[in-house]
Amino acid sequence: MGYRIVVAGATGNVGREMLNILAEREFPADEIAVLASSRSVGEEAEYGETGRRLKIQNIEHFDPTGWDMALFAIGSDATKVYAPKFAAAGCVVIDNSSLYRMDPDVPLIVPEVNPEAIDGYTAKNIIANPNCSTAQMVVALKPLHDAATIKRVVVATYQSVSGAGKAGMDELFEQSRNIFVGDQAEPKKFTKQIAFNVIPHIDSFLDDGSTKEEWKMVVETKKILDPKVKVVATCVRVPVFVGHSEAVNVEFEREISAEEAQNLLREAPGIMLVDKREDGGYVTPIECVGDYATFVSRVREDSTVENGLAFWCVSDNLRKGAALNAVQIAELLGRRHLKKG
């Protein structure tokens, strides 16, 4: 006996990836409903490589009564309307937007890091999925924090355009093509040209000069990992289609060597250590696409602080940063609370 699962936002990048991962991981779903806005009604969504095609239904008219879980990838505005409706009907919402992440009554979950926090989902029947850049970083930080207690994290991100949705990917493609043929590369989705460029600006600016994306990494890391950890982030958009990269510097309370850190990371769930210290002995974003793992490379000691380490971290942002983490939350919820059969 399996679950009745809803995927809302099934026509978007993350929604499609959710369907792929549900199929790949053979999630025990007896029934799947795929929802989107009225303009997509009548279209079909592919259920991974199973050959099954699912009819898109209008989320406005869908009755969630009797459904077990809903994976939401519809943005904060639509989530604000539909998540309470689904939750009130008894369908647990696993939300990919930023709307509920800092709500004290909504658990913010990365299953490899804080699985026990999911037990608080009953307060609102909603579980939040973290920001893509936060998710991969805390997976890498967790085993190190358990071993030596992290005091401070300094991170610079190199985030792919898929984090800005299909419009971001289209803009990189179109600008690159236009530059090659000598046409103008006018920015539309981004604030400046993204092709052959980097932009140190993701989301809106806050009063202190940081961006909302940087703020998310700070507050979400504290909520997921440890409220005492200090974090400063610089988030940068780069001309890569899929795959977020991060250069991370960490300061610990106790001494930890690069070798000890490598051994811990090698055995940690969700992590693939690729750190050969030779030409090509590290992972770049193009190599992580389609993979479940968070890859860690370039682990080394940071001599500028006491008990410091530096490392490079790469992950598929549409997978671990969004869709995969949501499916893992659904699996965790099933194991701990919604057992079937």
N, C-alpha and C positions, 0 to 999 in steps of 0.2 A: 504494500500500500504506500503510495507516494503523496506528494503535496500538490496543491493547486496554486500555481505561481502566476503572477502578473509581471510583465515587463512594460513599464510606462516610459515612453520616449523611444520606442523601438526603431524609429527611422533615423535616429541620430548616430553619431560615431560610437558613443558609449553604449547606447541601447543595443545596437547591432552586435557589439563586442560582448555584451551580457548574454545574448542568445548563443553566440559562438561558444562561450565558456561553459554555460549550462549544458550544452550538448557535449563538449569535449570532456567534461568532468563527470558526465553521466549522472547529473543531478536527478534524484528520484522524484520526477515530476509526472504526475498522472495527467495533468492538464495544464496548458500554458495559454494565457491570454496576452496578446500584444496590443498595446494602446498607443495612440498618438492623437494629435489634434484633428479637427474635422477635415482639414485639407488633405490628409493622408488616408482617409477612410476609403476602403476598397483596394488599396495596395496590399502587397504581400511582403512578409519578412521571412528570411531564411533562418531555419533552426540549425545553425552550424552546417556541417557537411552531411547531415542525416538524410537530406533530400526532402524533408518536411518543409512545407511552406504554410505560413500562418497568416490568416486574414487580419489586417489592421482594423481595430475597433476604435470608436470615438470615446476618448476618456470622459467627455462630458456626460455621456449617457450610460457609462458602465456601472453596474451594481457590484460592489466588492464583497457583498455578503456571501459568506461561505468559502471565500478564498483565504489561503493560509498566509502568504507573503506577497508583497509587491516591491519590486526593484524599481526605484524611481530615477530617471535620468532626464528630467523635464525642466530643470532650472528652478530658481528660487520662487519666481512669481507664480508659476503654475503649482509648485509644491505647496505654497501657502494656501492655495484653494483646495487642492485634492488630498493632501496627506491627512489632515484631520478627518476628512470624510471616510477615507479608507480605514484609518486607525479606529474610528468609532464603530465601524462595521465589523471589527475583529480581525482585520487583515493587517498584519505587522508590516509597516513601511520601512524599507531600507533605502535611505535617501542619499543620493549622490551630490545634491546641491549644498551650498554653504548655510542654508537657512537655519538648521537646527544644531549645527555643530557645537556651538557654545552654550546651548540651552542646558542648564544644570540637571534637568529631568530627562535628558536624552543622552544615552551612552554614545560615545565617539569611539569607534572600534577599529583596530587593526588586529586580526586574530592571532598573529604571532607575538603580539606585544601585550595586549591587555584583554584576553578573552573573558576573564571573570567579570569585567565591567558590563558585559551584555545582560547580566542578570537584572539590571535596572531598567530594562526596556519596557516593563509593564506600566511605568508611570504615565507614559503617553502612547505606548504601542508604536513607537518610532525609534529607529536606530540610525545614527548618522555615519556616513562614509567620509573620511577626511580628505583634505586637499591632496591632489596628486603628488606634489613635491614633498609634503609632510609624510605621506604614507611610506614612500620608499626610504626616507631618511630614518624614521623611527624603527623600521625593521632592522636597519644596520646598527642603530645605536643601542637597541635593547640588550643584546648579549654583553656589550661593553659596559653599559650602565650597571647591569647586575654584578659584574665582576669588579668594577673599580669606582663606581658612582660618579656620574658626570656632573661637573660644576657649570661648564659653559660650552656653548656650541657656536661657532662662526661658520656660516655656510653661504656659498655663492652658487646659485643655480644656473643651469643652461637649459632652458625649457623649450621644448619643440612647439611648433605652431599648431599641432593638433590639440594642444591644451586650450586653444581658442576656438575649437570646433571646425566644422567644414569650411567656414568662411576664411579662417586662418590658413588652412591648407591650400585652398584655392588661390589666396592672395600670393603665397610664396611661389606657387607654380606659375601663375600668370606674370608676376613681376620678373621671375627668372627668364621666362620665355621672351618677354618684351625687351629685356636688357640685351639678350643675345641677338635680337633682330634690329636693335637700335631704336626701339620705341620707348615712350615714357613709362616709368614704373611708379605710378602714383599710389600712395597709401590710402586704403579705405578702412580696412579692419584695424590695422595697427597705426600708431601715431607717427611712425616714420617708415621709410623703406625697410622691409625685412630681408629681401633677397640680398645676399652678399654683405650682410650687415648684422649687428646685434643691437638690441634695444633694452636698456636697463630700466624697464618700466612695464609692470604687469598689474592690471587692475588700477583702481583709482588711487590718487595720492591722499594721504592723511595729514593732519596738522603738524606732526613731528617730522615730516619729510619722507617717511617710509611709505610704501605702497600697501594696499590692502592684502595683496598676495604675501608680502613679507610679514605683515601682522598675523595672517593666518598661520604661517609656519611657526611663529613664536607661541601663540596661544594654544594652538592645537597640539604642539609637542608637549607643552606643559600638561594639558588635560590627558593626553594618552600615556605619556611616559612618566613624568614627575613634575609637579608644580614648582619644585625648587630649582630646576634646570634653567639657566639663563641662555637665551638664544638671540642671535642677531643674524638677519638674513639679507642678502642682496639678490633679488630675483631678476633674471635676464632672459629675454626671448631671443632665441637663436634660429638661424635658417636651417632647421632640421624638421622633417615631416613628423616623425614619431620617435619618442624616446627622450626622457628627461635625464640630464646628468647633473651631478652636484660635486663640488669640491668642499669637503667638510673638515674643519679643524675642531678638535675636542680637547677640553681640559678636564682632568679627573682629580678626584680627591686623593687617590692613592696611585702609586707608580704602576704603570702597565707598559710592557714592552711591545714593540711591533710584532714580535714573534708570538707573544701570548695573545695579542689581539687577533692575529691571523688564525691561530688555533681555535679560538672561540668562534670566529666568524665562519670558519670552515664547517663547524658542527651545528651552527644555528639554523633553525627552520626558516625557509623562505629566502635564504641567502646562497649565492654561488660565489665563492672566492676564486678570482682569476688574477693572480699576482705573481708573475714570473720574473719581473725586474729585468726584462730584455725587450728588444724591439718587438712590438706587437703583443707583449705579454700582459695585456689589459683589455678591458671591454669598452667599446664605444657604442653610442646609441643605436647605430644602424644594425649592430649585432644582437641587440636585446629585443628587437621587434618580434612580437608573437610569442615571447617566452614568459613563463610565470615568475621567474626568479628576479630578485634584486641582486645585481652584480656589484661586487666590491673589488676594487683594485688599488694599486699604489699605496698600500698601507705602510706608514713610516712614522718615526718619532719626530715630534715637533720640539726642537730644542729652545724655542723662544719663550716657552712657558714651562713651569714645573708640571710634570706628569701630563705631557701633551702628545696627541697623535693627530695625523692627517691622513685622509683617504679620499678616494674617488668612488662615486656611487652612481650606477646607471640602472634604469628600469623602463619598461614599456609603460608610459603614462596612461594609455587607454586600458591597460590590463591591471597591473598592481596598483596603479594610481587611481583606478576607477572601477572598471567592470569586474576584474578578478577579485578585488577586495570585497565588493558587494556580494558576489557569489560565495566567497569564503565566509562572510557574515551569515548568509542564509544557511550554509552548511553547519556553522557553529550553533545558530539558533535552533536548527533541527535537532542536533545532538543533545543540547542542554535542556531544551524547553518544549519543543513541538514534535516529540518522537512519534513516528507513525509505525503501525504494525505491531 
